[in-house]
Amino acid sequence: MRYFNQLVLHLLSMILLTDPKKPAPKDTEQSLLWSFMASETFFPVEPQHSLNWTLMASHNFTRLVKTTKKVAESHSVQIFLARVTQFDNTSNFIASLYRKVGPLYLTVRNSTLGAQSLAKLVIVVVGDIGNLIDMNATDSLWTSTCYYIIVTASNPPNILELFRALWNVYFVNNVIFYPTDGSEAVSIYNPFKNASDVTNIHLRNIRAIKKSVVKKMNDLNGYPLRVSMFPTRTRALPLGNGSYLGADGFLLTTLASRMNFRPVILPPQDGLRYGFKASNGSFTGVLGDLIYDRADIAFNSIFIKDYETTKVQFTRPIDFDKLCLVVAKSGLRPHWKGMFLAFSIEMWVALFITYFCSITFWCFVRKIKSGEYSVITTILDLYRIFLMFPIAKIPNIQSERIAVVSFLWFSLSTATIFQASMVKFLSYPSYEPDLNTLEEVADKGIPVITASENLKATFESDEPVMRKLYANLEVVPDKGMDILGKVATEGNAAAIGPANDLAENIATAFVKNNIILLHIVADCPKSYHIAYMLPYDSPFLESINKVISIFVESGIIHSWYIHSTPFRPLSDYHQVQETYKPLTMSNVVIAFIIIGIGSGLSSITLVAEIIMHRINRRSRGNSSRKPPSDSKLHRRSQMVYEMTRKRFKPFKVA
């Protein structure tokens, strides 16, 4: 407790002795945050040299802290005192950093074990360098995403081993050793460029220090990076020599060239591809390789979702895809249905009503004209007109002629469209209606088969449809089972997978006689971003994200999918985009307009003819009718005689 009380007195003197004339920081929100963790016992171990707090408060050291803070993009700085027993002139050191750097977190501990980094830049002031690292500890101050300035009384003789231990145990490479022995030099270690030596840079050469820290991860100098990867159809195509083609293989090759590392590609140790959390709590596949430190990165693109662990992280998204259901494709429609599918139901009803009204109107016109008509003859004549066949006799009166012309124009429109629709139906395959909504799949009650335990969470929802699908979900134990083949052959099941992968699988393996065997349900339950997976706090994440950002923002990845697609798009099979569409009223409305106008004109003409007929009959009734003369009777009799003589030949008497 004597050393802890001494530290408290020095901190209080720092506050009391601070020059009030010096201006306060402009940011009023900046504050000095102290956390004294004095619950542990301090063991005073006197080092060979004492810490020089005056040098730590110098201008050069403050510049080093400000530069490193800018590189780390840290909003504050944590000062970590580990086994410090000398506190002479501590106030100047802390006050100088507080004024020139900003908010500070002050932590006092017995060692770095069990501690927590509170900022991206941590200044570790060490009194006993021997207790800096524990090879068997899992919970420690050291994090690969943070930057560290280790302040010691003097550089230890085994400083290279310390650097190597920080890299091998914690993957920490952003470490700067600063001794307060007056040498005014910092020690930096690059595990990629010169792993057998430590680089010493003078404290005044701040540009060289910044360059060595910033560009360390940009050039890995042939570092062997362990990559967990397995073959897929389009994204990862094995070449046989350990490398891959496809979108994932292309990006891995380019990333290795840009960051200058040597990818050591290894398949998942247990052969379970993406992997999942088993019932005993262990992880399988590439997920297990990352968690159990068998790989540095998994380079099979994967959905960004919860995998029941916090020990992995994702790169920046490279793509976006949907998680969709796939079912067996409906069968082809028989050709005899083509005639009935040419028009919609409403259109067929309108045609029958129009045909009935036309027959009624034509019969009425014929009755008015001659008083005698045949319904059967009228029906057959109108049927011939509707089928664009010629009629046997041209009508005599104008009203009937106008009606027939309107019937001809109506039949020209409807019959032509009907014939064109039939030609299209017979030329291109037309399928029965497919399952296109989740409700239809759920109501049908077919099982949803998958080999991935991770996809079970897709249907975990309170919605009734999702609950039905979750109840029908089946996870097959055989991970090598051809699920899509089972769905295509049996037809009484559904599968689930990424939409792009399903489209590629269907187009390359499930087309028979130019007919597709599987159908992707249009209503997809989930959508995810796609990225690559790394262990949590991986030191390579930031550099990999920079390269991926260039690829994504420049459109290279999207262009690869457009120009390097090795399969025929499903739209070429007229699956969804070229579905058969029956004609509606909007398509043939002109035909009904023509027949309506023709019927109207014919009705007006008929009314005019009736009126004229009655007027003429009245005028004839008022005038006296003269009996025919003998000469006229003689001429008529002669005409009848001649007509009769020509019809019947005279016979001879034997």
C-alpha positions in Angstrom: 0.0 0.0 0.0 3.0 2.3 0.5 3.5 2.5 -3.3 -0.1 3.0 -4.0 -0.4 5.9 -1.6 2.7 7.4 -3.1 1.1 7.3 -6.5 -2.0 9.0 -5.2 0.0 11.8 -3.6 1.9 12.3 -6.9 -1.3 12.5 -8.9 -2.8 15.0 -6.4 0.3 17.1 -6.6 0.0 17.0 -10.4 -3.4 18.6 -10.2 -2.4 21.1 -7.5 0.9 22.1 -9.1 -0.5 22.5 -12.7 0.2 26.0 -14.0 -3.2 27.7 -14.0 -1.9 30.3 -16.5 -1.6 27.6 -19.2 -4.8 27.5 -21.3 -7.1 24.6 -20.9 -7.8 22.3 -23.8 -10.2 23.8 -26.3 -12.4 20.7 -26.2 -14.3 21.1 -23.0 -15.5 17.5 -23.2 -11.9 16.2 -22.8 -11.3 14.9 -19.3 -8.8 12.9 -17.4 -10.3 9.5 -16.5 -8.6 7.5 -13.8 -9.4 4.0 -12.8 -7.3 2.8 -9.8 -7.5 -0.9 -9.6 -5.7 -1.2 -6.2 -7.4 -4.4 -5.2 -4.2 -6.3 -6.2 -1.1 -6.4 -4.2 2.0 -4.7 -5.6 5.2 -6.5 -5.4 8.1 -4.1 -5.5 10.8 -5.5 -7.8 13.5 -3.0 -8.3 14.8 -2.9 -11.9 18.3 -2.3 -12.9 17.5 1.2 -14.0 14.8 3.6 -12.9 12.1 5.0 -15.1 12.9 8.6 -16.2 9.6 10.4 -16.0 11.2 13.6 -17.2 12.1 12.1 -20.6 8.6 10.7 -20.8 7.3 14.2 -20.5 9.6 15.5 -23.3 8.5 17.1 -26.5 9.8 14.2 -28.6 7.9 11.5 -26.7 4.7 13.6 -26.9 5.1 13.8 -30.7 5.6 10.1 -30.8 2.3 9.6 -28.9 0.4 12.1 -31.1 1.6 10.5 -34.3 0.8 7.0 -33.1 -2.6 8.1 -31.9 -3.3 9.6 -35.4 -2.2 6.4 -37.1 -4.3 4.3 -34.7 -7.3 6.6 -35.3 -7.9 6.6 -31.5 -10.0 9.2 -29.7 -8.2 8.7 -26.4 -5.1 7.2 -24.9 -4.8 4.7 -22.1 -1.8 4.8 -19.7 -1.3 1.4 -18.2 1.1 1.2 -15.2 2.2 -2.4 -14.7 4.4 -3.1 -11.5 5.6 0.5 -11.4 7.3 1.4 -8.1 9.0 4.7 -8.9 6.7 7.8 -9.3 9.1 10.6 -9.2 8.0 13.5 -11.5 5.0 11.5 -12.7 2.8 14.7 -12.6 4.7 16.4 -15.5 4.4 13.3 -17.6 0.6 12.9 -17.2 -0.1 16.6 -17.3 1.9 17.0 -20.6 0.1 14.2 -22.3 -3.3 15.5 -21.0 -2.7 19.0 -22.4 -1.3 17.9 -25.8 -2.9 14.6 -26.5 -6.4 14.7 -25.0 -8.5 12.3 -22.8 -6.5 9.8 -20.8 -7.4 6.5 -19.2 -5.1 5.7 -16.3 -5.0 2.1 -15.2 -2.8 0.6 -12.4 -2.3 -3.2 -12.3 0.0 -5.8 -11.0 0.4 -7.2 -14.5 -1.1 -7.2 -18.0 -3.1 -10.4 -17.3 -6.8 -10.0 -16.9 -6.6 -6.4 -18.0 -8.6 -4.7 -20.8 -7.6 -2.2 -23.4 -9.8 0.9 -23.1 -8.4 2.7 -26.2 -6.8 1.9 -29.5 -3.5 3.4 -28.3 -2.1 2.1 -25.0 1.0 3.4 -23.3 2.3 0.5 -21.2 4.7 1.8 -18.5 6.5 -1.3 -17.2 8.4 -1.6 -14.0 9.2 -5.2 -14.3 9.6 -6.4 -17.9 9.6 -10.0 -16.9 5.9 -10.1 -16.1 4.9 -8.5 -19.4 3.7 -11.6 -21.2 2.3 -14.9 -20.1 2.5 -17.6 -22.8 -0.4 -19.5 -21.2 -2.7 -16.6 -20.6 -5.8 -16.1 -22.7 -7.2 -12.9 -21.1 -4.7 -10.1 -21.4 -4.3 -6.4 -22.3 -2.8 -7.3 -25.7 -5.1 -7.0 -28.7 -4.1 -7.3 -32.4 -6.2 -4.2 -33.3 -4.5 -1.9 -30.8 -1.3 0.1 -30.9 1.2 -0.1 -28.0 4.1 2.1 -26.8 6.0 0.1 -24.2 8.0 2.4 -21.9 10.8 0.7 -20.0 13.8 1.9 -18.0 16.0 0.3 -20.7 15.6 -2.2 -23.5 15.8 -5.7 -22.2 18.5 -8.0 -23.7 15.8 -10.4 -24.9 13.7 -7.7 -26.7 13.6 -9.8 -29.9 12.0 -12.7 -28.0 9.5 -10.3 -26.5 8.5 -9.0 -29.9 8.2 -12.5 -31.3 6.2 -13.6 -28.3 3.7 -10.7 -28.7 3.3 -11.7 -32.4 3.1 -15.5 -31.9 0.8 -15.4 -28.9 -1.4 -12.4 -29.4 -0.8 -11.4 -33.1 0.3 -8.0 -31.9 2.7 -6.3 -34.3 2.0 -2.6 -33.7 4.5 -2.3 -30.8 7.0 0.4 -30.1 9.6 0.0 -27.3 10.8 3.3 -25.8 13.6 3.1 -23.2 14.0 6.0 -20.8 17.8 5.5 -20.5 18.6 8.6 -22.6 19.3 6.8 -25.9 16.4 8.7 -27.5 15.7 5.8 -29.8 12.7 3.5 -30.2 12.7 -0.2 -31.2 10.3 -1.5 -33.8 9.8 -5.1 -35.0 8.4 -6.2 -38.4 7.5 -9.9 -38.3 7.1 -9.9 -42.1 10.1 -8.1 -43.5 13.0 -8.8 -41.0 11.8 -11.3 -38.5 15.3 -11.9 -37.1 16.2 -8.4 -36.2 14.8 -5.3 -34.4 14.9 -1.9 -36.0 16.1 1.1 -34.0 14.9 4.6 -35.1 15.9 7.9 -33.5 13.0 9.5 -31.7 13.4 12.8 -33.7 12.9 10.9 -37.0 9.1 10.8 -36.5 8.4 10.3 -40.3 10.4 7.0 -40.4 8.6 5.8 -37.3 5.2 6.6 -38.8 6.2 4.9 -42.2 7.3 1.8 -40.5 4.1 1.5 -38.5 1.6 2.5 -41.2 3.0 0.4 -44.1 3.8 -2.7 -42.1 0.7 -4.6 -43.0 0.7 -3.5 -46.6 3.7 -5.6 -47.6 3.8 -9.0 -45.8 7.0 -9.9 -47.7 5.9 -13.4 -48.6 4.4 -14.3 -45.2 2.7 -17.7 -45.3 -1.0 -16.9 -44.6 -3.1 -20.0 -43.8 -6.3 -19.9 -45.9 -9.1 -22.3 -45.2 -10.9 -23.0 -48.5 -13.0 -25.7 -50.3 -14.3 -26.0 -53.8 -17.6 -24.6 -55.0 -19.2 -24.6 -58.4 -18.5 -21.0 -59.6 -16.9 -19.0 -56.7 -14.1 -21.4 -56.0 -13.0 -23.7 -58.9 -9.9 -25.8 -58.1 -7.2 -25.9 -60.6 -5.4 -29.0 -59.3 -2.2 -27.2 -58.2 -3.7 -25.9 -54.9 -5.0 -22.7 -56.4 -8.6 -21.7 -57.3 -10.5 -19.9 -60.0 -13.8 -18.2 -59.7 -14.8 -15.0 -57.8 -13.2 -16.2 -54.5 -10.1 -17.6 -56.2 -9.7 -14.5 -58.3 -9.9 -12.2 -55.3 -7.6 -14.3 -53.2 -4.9 -14.3 -56.0 -5.2 -10.5 -56.4 -5.2 -9.9 -52.6 -2.1 -12.1 -52.2 -0.3 -10.2 -55.0 -1.3 -6.8 -53.5 -0.4 -7.6 -49.9 2.6 -9.8 -50.9 1.7 -12.9 -48.9 1.9 -16.6 -49.8 -1.5 -18.3 -49.4 -1.2 -21.7 -47.9 -4.6 -23.1 -48.9 -5.9 -25.9 -46.7 -9.3 -27.6 -46.8 -11.4 -27.8 -43.6 -9.9 -30.2 -41.3 -13.1 -32.2 -40.7 -14.3 -31.8 -44.3 -17.6 -30.1 -43.3 -17.3 -27.0 -45.5 -18.8 -23.9 -43.8 -19.3 -25.6 -40.5 -21.7 -25.0 -37.6 -21.9 -25.3 -33.8 -22.3 -28.9 -32.8 -24.5 -30.2 -29.9 -21.4 -30.5 -27.7 -20.5 -26.8 -28.2 -17.6 -27.4 -30.6 -17.4 -25.9 -34.1 -16.9 -27.6 -37.4 -15.8 -26.7 -40.9 -14.0 -23.5 -41.7 -15.7 -22.0 -38.7 -13.8 -24.4 -36.4 -10.6 -23.8 -38.3 -10.7 -20.1 -37.5 -11.8 -20.5 -33.9 -9.2 -23.1 -33.1 -6.3 -21.2 -34.8 -5.9 -23.6 -37.7 -6.4 -20.8 -40.3 -5.9 -17.1 -40.6 -8.8 -16.5 -43.0 -11.6 -18.4 -44.6 -11.8 -17.4 -48.3 -15.2 -19.0 -49.2 -17.7 -16.1 -49.4 -20.3 -16.6 -46.7 -23.4 -14.9 -45.4 -22.9 -12.2 -42.7 -25.1 -13.7 -40.0 -25.0 -15.0 -36.4 -23.0 -18.3 -36.2 -23.4 -18.6 -32.4 -20.0 -17.4 -31.6 -18.2 -14.1 -31.1 -14.7 -15.4 -32.0 -15.0 -14.6 -35.7 -15.5 -11.4 -37.7 -16.2 -10.5 -41.3 -14.5 -8.5 -43.9 -16.3 -5.7 -45.8 -19.2 -7.1 -47.8 -18.4 -8.0 -51.4 -21.9 -8.9 -52.6 -25.5 -9.3 -51.7 -27.6 -12.4 -52.2 -31.0 -13.9 -51.2 -31.6 -17.2 -49.4 -34.4 -18.8 -51.4 -36.3 -22.0 -51.6 -36.2 -24.3 -54.6 -38.9 -26.8 -55.6 -39.5 -29.1 -58.5 -40.5 -27.4 -61.7 -44.1 -27.8 -62.7 -44.9 -29.9 -65.8 -45.5 -28.7 -69.3 -49.1 -27.7 -70.2 -50.7 -30.1 -72.8 -51.3 -28.5 -76.2 -55.0 -28.9 -76.0 -55.0 -26.3 -73.2 -53.5 -23.7 -75.5 -56.8 -22.9 -77.1 -58.4 -22.1 -73.8 -55.4 -20.3 -72.4 -55.2 -17.9 -75.3 -57.7 -15.5 -73.5 -58.5 -14.9 -69.9 -61.8 -16.0 -68.4 -63.3 -12.5 -68.6 -62.3 -12.4 -72.3 -64.0 -15.7 -73.1 -67.2 -14.5 -71.3 -67.1 -11.3 -73.3 -66.7 -13.2 -76.6 -69.7 -15.5 -75.9 -71.8 -12.5 -74.9 -70.8 -10.7 -78.0 -71.5 -13.7 -80.2 -75.0 -14.2 -78.6 -75.9 -10.5 -79.0 -74.7 -10.5 -82.6 -76.9 -13.5 -83.4 -79.9 -11.9 -81.8 -79.3 -8.6 -83.7 -78.8 -10.3 -87.1 -81.9 -12.4 -86.6 -83.9 -9.3 -85.8 -82.6 -7.5 -88.9 -83.5 -10.4 -91.2 -87.0 -10.7 -89.7 -87.7 -7.0 -90.3 -86.4 -7.3 -93.9 -88.2 -10.4 -95.2 -90.3 -11.7 -92.3 -88.8 -15.1 -92.6 -85.4 -16.2 -91.1 -83.6 -19.3 -89.9 -81.8 -19.1 -86.5 -79.5 -22.1 -87.4 -78.5 -20.4 -90.7 -77.8 -17.1 -88.9 -75.6 -18.9 -86.3 -73.6 -20.7 -88.9 -73.2 -17.6 -91.0 -71.9 -15.6 -88.0 -69.6 -18.5 -87.0 -68.1 -18.4 -90.5 -67.5 -14.7 -90.2 -65.9 -15.1 -86.7 -63.5 -17.7 -88.1 -62.7 -15.4 -91.1 -64.4 -17.7 -93.7 -66.3 -16.1 -96.6 -70.1 -15.9 -96.4 -72.4 -17.4 -99.1 -74.6 -14.4 -99.8 -74.1 -10.6 -99.6 -77.0 -8.9 -97.8 -79.4 -6.8 -99.9 -80.3 -4.0 -97.4 -77.9 -1.4 -96.0 -78.5 -2.1 -92.3 -77.6 -5.8 -92.7 -74.5 -4.9 -94.8 -73.3 -2.5 -92.1 -73.8 -5.2 -89.4 -71.9 -7.8 -91.4 -69.0 -5.4 -92.0 -68.7 -4.7 -88.2 -68.7 -8.5 -87.6 -65.9 -8.9 -90.1 -63.7 -6.2 -88.5 -64.4 -7.8 -85.0 -63.4 -11.2 -86.2 -60.3 -9.8 -88.0 -59.0 -8.5 -84.6 -59.9 -11.4 -82.4 -59.0 -14.2 -84.8 -55.6 -12.8 -85.7 -54.7 -12.4 -82.0 -56.0 -15.9 -81.2 -53.9 -17.4 -84.0 -50.8 -15.5 -82.9 -51.3 -16.6 -79.3 -51.6 -20.2 -80.4 -48.4 -20.0 -82.5 -46.5 -18.7 -79.4 -48.0 -21.4 -77.2 -46.9 -24.2 -79.6 -43.5 -22.7 -80.3 -42.3 -22.1 -76.7 -42.7 -24.4 -73.6 -45.4 -23.3 -71.2 -45.6 -24.7 -67.7 -48.3 -25.2 -65.1 -48.3 -22.6 -62.3 -45.3 -22.8 -60.0 -45.0 -22.3 -56.3 -43.9 -18.6 -56.0 -44.8 -17.6 -52.5 -43.8 -18.9 -49.0 -47.5 -19.3 -48.2 -47.9 -21.8 -51.2 -44.9 -23.8 -50.1 -46.1 -23.9 -46.5 -49.7 -24.8 -47.4 -48.5 -27.7 -49.6 -46.8 -29.2 -46.6 -43.7 -30.5 -48.4 -40.5 -30.9 -46.3 -37.7 -28.3 -46.6 -34.4 -30.2 -46.8 -31.0 -28.8 -45.9 -27.6 -30.1 -44.8 -26.6 -27.0 -42.9 -27.4 -26.5 -39.2 -26.8 -22.7 -39.7 -29.9 -22.4 -41.9 -32.3 -23.5 -39.2 -32.4 -19.9 -37.9 -33.8 -18.8 -41.3 -37.4 -19.7 -40.3 -37.2 -18.8 -36.6 -40.0 -16.2 -36.5 -43.4 -15.6 -34.9 -45.1 -15.4 -38.3 -47.5 -18.3 -39.0 -46.0 -19.0 -42.4 -42.4 -19.1 -41.0 -43.6 -21.4 -38.2 -45.1 -23.8 -40.7 -41.8 -23.9 -42.7 -39.8 -24.4 -39.6 -41.9 -27.3 -38.6 -41.3 -28.8 -42.1 -37.5 -28.2 -42.0 -35.4 -31.3 -42.1 -31.6 -31.3 -41.5 -30.2 -34.4 -43.2 -27.2 -36.1 -41.4 -25.6 -37.1 -44.7 -23.7 -33.9 -45.7 -22.7 -35.3 -49.1 -26.3 -35.9 -50.1 -27.4 -34.5 -53.5 -30.4 -32.5 -52.1 -31.2 -30.7 -55.4 -31.2 -34.1 -57.2 -33.6 -35.5 -54.7 -36.0 -32.5 -55.1 -35.8 -32.7 -58.9 -36.5 -36.5 -59.1 -39.0 -37.0 -56.3 -40.8 -33.6 -56.6 -42.3 -33.7 -53.1 -39.7 -31.7 -51.2 -38.0 -28.3 -51.2 -34.4 -27.2 -50.7 -32.9 -23.9 -49.5 -29.8 -22.1 -50.6 -28.3 -18.8 -52.1 -30.2 -17.6 -55.1 -27.1 -17.1 -57.3 -25.7 -20.6 -56.5 -29.1 -22.2 -57.1 -29.5 -20.5 -60.5 -26.0 -21.8 -61.5 -26.7 -25.3 -60.2 -30.0 -25.5 -62.0 -28.6 -24.2 -65.3 -25.6 -26.5 -65.4 -27.0 -29.8 -63.9 -30.8 -29.7 -63.9 -31.8 -29.1 -67.6 -33.1 -32.0 -69.6 -34.1 -31.8 -73.2 -34.0 -28.0 -72.9 -36.5 -28.1 -70.0 -35.5 -27.0 -66.5 -36.3 -29.4 -63.7 -36.2 -27.0 -60.7 -37.8 -23.7 -59.9 -36.6 -21.0 -57.5 -39.5 -19.7 -55.4 -39.7 -15.9 -56.0 -40.6 -15.1 -52.4 -37.3 -15.5 -50.4 -37.3 -15.7 -46.6 -34.0 -13.9 -46.0 -31.4 -11.7 -47.7 -27.8 -11.3 -46.5 -24.6 -9.5 -47.4 -21.7 -11.8 -48.4 -18.2 -11.4 -47.1 -15.1 -13.5 -45.9 -14.5 -14.6 -42.4 -11.5 -14.1 -40.1 -10.7 -14.8 -36.4 -11.8 -12.1 -34.0 -9.2 -9.3 -33.7 -7.2 -10.5 -36.7 -4.4 -8.1 -37.6 -5.0 -8.6 -41.3 -8.6 -7.3 -41.3 -7.9 -3.6 -42.0 -5.5 -4.3 -44.9 -7.8 -6.8 -46.5 -10.7 -4.4 -46.2 -8.8 -1.8 -48.0 -8.2 -4.1 -51.0 -11.8 -5.3 -51.0 -13.0 -1.7 -50.9 -11.1 -1.0 -54.1 -12.6 -4.1 -55.8 -16.2 -3.3 -54.7 -16.2 0.4 -55.4 -14.6 0.0 -58.8 -17.2 -2.6 -59.8 -14.6 -5.3 -60.6 -16.4 -8.0 -58.6 -19.8 -7.2 -60.2 -18.2 -7.1 -63.6 -16.7 -10.6 -63.0 -20.2 -12.0 -62.4 -21.5 -10.4 -65.6 -18.7 -11.3 -68.0 -17.5 -14.6 -66.5 -20.8 -16.4 -66.0 -20.1 -19.9 -67.4 -23.7 -21.0 -67.6 -26.8 -20.2 -69.6 -29.2 -17.9 -67.7 -32.5 -19.4 -66.6 -34.4 -16.7 -68.4 -33.3 -18.3 -71.7 -35.5 -21.3 -70.8 -38.5 -19.0 -70.5 -38.9 -20.0 -66.9 -40.1 -16.8 -65.3 -39.5 -13.8 -67.6 -41.1 -15.6 -70.6 -44.2 -17.0 -68.9 -47.3 -17.5 -71.0 -49.7 -14.5 -70.6 -53.4 -14.8 -71.6 -54.9 -11.9 -73.5 -57.3 -9.6 -71.6 -59.8 -7.0 -72.7 -57.1 -4.3 -72.9 -55.4 -6.3 -75.7 -58.5 -6.6 -77.9 -60.6 -3.6 -76.9 -60.5 -2.2 -80.5 -62.4 -5.2 -81.7 -65.3 -4.6 -79.3 -65.3 -0.9 -80.2 -65.6 -1.7 -83.9 -68.4 -4.2 -83.4 -70.2 -1.7 -81.2 -69.9 1.1 -83.7 -71.0 -1.2 -86.5 -74.0 -2.4 -84.6 -75.0 1.1 -83.7 -74.8 2.3 -87.3 -76.7 -0.8 -88.5 -79.4 -0.1 -85.9 -79.7 3.5 -87.0 -79.9 2.4 -90.7 -82.5 -0.2 -89.8 -84.7 2.3 -88.0 -84.4 4.6 -91.0 -85.4 1.9 -93.4 -88.4 0.9 -91.3 -89.6 4.5 -91.2 -89.1 4.9 -94.9 -91.0 1.6 -95.5 -94.0 2.8 -93.5 -94.0 6.2 -95.2 -94.0 4.6 -98.6 -96.7 2.1 -97.7 -99.0 5.0 -96.4 -98.5 6.9 -99.6 -99.4 3.9 -101.7 -102.5 3.2 -99.5 -104.0 6.7 -100.1 -103.7 6.5 -103.9 -106.3 4.5 -106.0 -105.1 1.3 -107.4 -106.1 0.6 -111.0 -106.9 -3.0 -112.1 -104.4 -4.4 -114.5 -105.3 -4.1 -118.2 -105.8 -7.0 -120.5 -102.6 -6.4 -122.2 -100.7 -6.6 -118.9 -102.5 -9.8 -118.0 -101.6 -11.3 -121.3 -97.9 -10.4 -121.0 -97.8 -12.0 -117.5 -99.5 -15.1 -118.7 -97.1 -15.4 -121.5 -94.1 -15.1 -119.2 -95.4 -17.8 -116.9 -96.0 -20.1 -119.9 -92.5 -19.6 -121.2 -90.9 -20.3 -117.8 -92.9 -23.4 -117.4 -92.1 -24.7 -120.9 -88.4 -24.3 -120.3 -88.5 -26.2 -117.1 -90.4 -29.3 -118.4 -89.4 -31.1 -121.6 -92.2 -32.4 -123.8 -92.6 -36.2 -123.9 -93.4 -38.3 -126.9 -96.3 -40.8 -127.2 -95.4 -44.1 -128.6 
